[in-house]
Amino acid sequence: MTAYVISEVEARDTVAFERYRRLAADSIVAHGGRYLVRGGAAETVEGGPPPKTLIVVEFPSIAQAREWYASADYAEALKVRGAALDRRLIFVEGVPPSD
């Protein structure tokens, strides 16, 4: 079943943030993920506070999302993450396909 990794981020350091983005993107592709949302314009329609930068990545399964997060490929990005950005990260399973 498809799974999604949802990030809400705020950049701390623009140089480190760009390095993190490159490393993360390469590792996501290497682990079968693809970006669905990557920082596009967001509008709050109900509730608050206003969203920060949103990223949504699709993986074929929650297991593959977890494997990506724990991978040596993504470990390089994680080394930079603390200096690059503040983040809230959520893993969520998608809806099963309907018959």
Order of alpha helices (4+ residues) and beta strands (2+ residues): beta-alpha-beta-beta-alpha-alpha-beta
